[in-house]
Amino acid sequence: MKKSLRPVVYGILIIIVAIIIISFFNSTGIKNRMFPNTTFKKEVIEKIENKEISSLLLMEWTGSEDVVILKNRADIDYILDSLAPLKFKKVSKLPDTSKETYYIIIKDQGKNIFSVSLYDSKYMIITDFKKSSIQQYEIANDVDLNNKIKKFWKAKNK
């Protein structure tokens, strides 16, 4: 009788240990350590350092795939200043339900430094070409970026 209970006891122990491990990894503290919060300023602007940004390439992926190239320093600063206050939560996967998508390439002397993909003002992918790294984020604060970016297509079409 004792031998037949041994597999049942082991099975129950395995289930309990699995529940503890799952609970541990689902806790907020662990998620924050594994997927830390950050900002656009920290992830992009501070890494640009003192490089002179020669241009920004703005692309809209919502049907028309229009392209606008910004070379005016005031326009470049306007876009970067609009993105600077963004706060991020790192995510492992983005949802597939994007209605408005913008792609921004930050260039220095014709070389791509960073690319930024903005999905519905809720999610962002940042590619650091120097480090060959790609990071995915959920935007934690509410900032209306779409209208700030759309301004340049309106100006182009005038």
C-alpha positions as MATLAB code, in Angstrom:
seq = 'MKKSLRPVVYGILIIIVAIIIISFFNSTGIKNRMFPNTTFKKEVIEKIENKEISSLLLMEWTGSEDVVILKNRADIDYILDSLAPLKFKKVSKLPDTSKETYYIIIKDQGKNIFSVSLYDSKYMIITDFKKSSIQQYEIANDVDLNNKIKKFWKAKNK';
ca = [
       0.000    0.000    0.000;
       2.838    2.415    0.796;
       4.476    1.860   -2.610;
       1.291    2.746   -4.495;
       0.986    6.131   -2.691;
       4.515    7.185   -3.525;
       3.757    8.198   -7.193;
       0.670   10.111   -6.051;
       2.682   12.032   -3.428;
       5.403   12.806   -6.001;
       2.765   13.989   -8.476;
       1.211   16.306   -5.889;
       4.653   17.701   -4.965;
       5.466   18.371   -8.614;
       2.163   20.218   -9.065;
       2.783   22.315   -5.931;
       6.323   23.204   -7.045;
       5.059   24.103  -10.529;
       2.394   26.402   -9.035;
       5.012   28.113   -6.842;
       7.363   28.627   -9.808;
       4.573   30.009  -12.023;
       3.423   32.358   -9.241;
       7.005   33.538   -8.710;
       7.522   34.441  -12.367;
       4.107   36.119  -12.629;
       4.756   38.413   -9.673;
       5.062   42.132  -10.467;
       8.504   42.472   -8.886;
       9.986   39.737  -11.049;
       8.337   41.109  -14.194;
       9.775   44.542  -13.468;
      13.260   43.070  -13.049;
      12.945   40.927  -16.168;
      11.185   43.673  -18.176;
      12.331   46.972  -16.651;
      10.688   50.331  -17.213;
      12.621   52.918  -19.187;
      12.150   56.065  -21.286;
      12.706   57.141  -24.890;
      15.210   59.679  -23.656;
      17.289   56.953  -21.992;
      16.994   54.417  -24.821;
      17.604   56.752  -27.774;
      18.378   60.403  -27.063;
      21.137   59.763  -24.488;
      22.709   57.133  -26.763;
      22.873   59.557  -29.674;
      25.343   61.504  -27.540;
      26.772   64.496  -29.377;
      26.229   63.134  -32.872;
      24.774   65.596  -35.311;
      21.538   64.140  -36.608;
      21.524   64.900  -40.303;
      17.974   63.775  -41.043;
      14.868   61.920  -39.933;
      13.001   59.737  -42.356;
       9.294   59.456  -41.510;
       7.203   56.722  -43.101;
       3.503   56.046  -42.681;
       2.431   52.402  -43.038;
      -1.343   52.956  -43.037;
      -2.105   52.238  -46.639;
      -0.278   54.991  -48.514;
       3.269   54.349  -47.266;
       4.186   58.024  -47.695;
       7.731   59.138  -46.914;
       8.843   62.507  -45.531;
      12.507   63.392  -45.015;
      13.207   66.040  -42.384;
      16.537   67.866  -42.643;
      15.565   71.087  -40.879;
      17.036   71.069  -37.347;
      13.870   72.608  -35.859;
      11.716   69.802  -37.331;
      14.124   67.115  -36.123;
      14.152   68.604  -32.630;
      10.342   68.856  -32.687;
       9.981   65.104  -33.345;
      12.672   64.072  -30.828;
      11.267   66.435  -28.180;
       7.812   64.941  -28.776;
       9.186   61.428  -28.226;
      11.461   62.299  -25.267;
       8.787   62.159  -22.504;
       7.635   58.658  -23.463;
       7.813   56.114  -20.654;
       8.098   52.451  -21.575;
       7.352   49.031  -20.173;
       9.363   46.355  -21.905;
       7.216   43.653  -23.504;
       8.072   40.367  -25.093;
       5.404   40.517  -27.825;
       3.319   43.212  -29.503;
      -0.361   42.748  -30.362;
      -1.224   42.285  -34.043;
      -4.053   44.836  -34.066;
      -2.356   48.010  -35.271;
      -4.374   50.668  -37.109;
      -1.768   53.433  -37.420;
       1.898   52.644  -37.841;
       4.763   55.101  -38.250;
       8.385   54.322  -38.891;
      11.113   56.852  -38.058;
      14.759   56.434  -39.028;
      17.288   58.648  -37.241;
      20.347   59.289  -39.420;
      23.805   60.706  -38.769;
      25.781   61.673  -41.894;
      23.627   59.306  -43.966;
      24.102   56.337  -41.597;
      21.144   54.838  -39.789;
      21.595   55.195  -36.023;
      18.156   54.193  -34.737;
      14.823   53.197  -36.146;
      11.600   53.650  -34.236;
       8.347   51.909  -35.131;
       5.278   53.418  -33.490;
       2.064   51.394  -33.369;
      -1.171   53.267  -32.493;
       0.708   55.506  -30.004;
       0.624   52.493  -27.654;
       3.599   50.357  -28.641;
       7.077   51.026  -29.961;
       9.945   49.003  -31.354;
      13.385   50.613  -31.156;
      16.257   49.298  -33.255;
      19.780   50.360  -32.292;
      21.866   49.799  -35.430;
      25.176   50.316  -33.622;
      24.449   47.529  -31.131;
      22.298   45.514  -33.548;
      19.575   45.295  -30.904;
      15.810   45.429  -31.127;
      13.623   46.230  -28.112;
       9.825   46.164  -27.876;
       7.924   48.444  -25.524;
       4.448   49.352  -24.421;
       4.075   53.113  -24.030;
       3.081   53.718  -20.405;
       2.053   57.379  -20.566;
      -0.609   59.001  -22.721;
       1.011   61.179  -25.384;
      -0.688   62.074  -28.678;
       2.123   61.425  -31.128;
       0.008   60.725  -34.197;
      -1.052   64.358  -34.662;
       2.503   65.594  -34.116;
       3.803   63.230  -36.793;
       0.849   63.744  -39.189;
       1.663   67.461  -39.193;
       4.564   66.765  -41.575;
       2.368   64.996  -44.149;
      -0.084   67.867  -44.028;
       2.802   70.296  -44.659;
       4.093   68.122  -47.523;
       0.705   68.069  -49.255;
       0.239   71.877  -49.148;
];
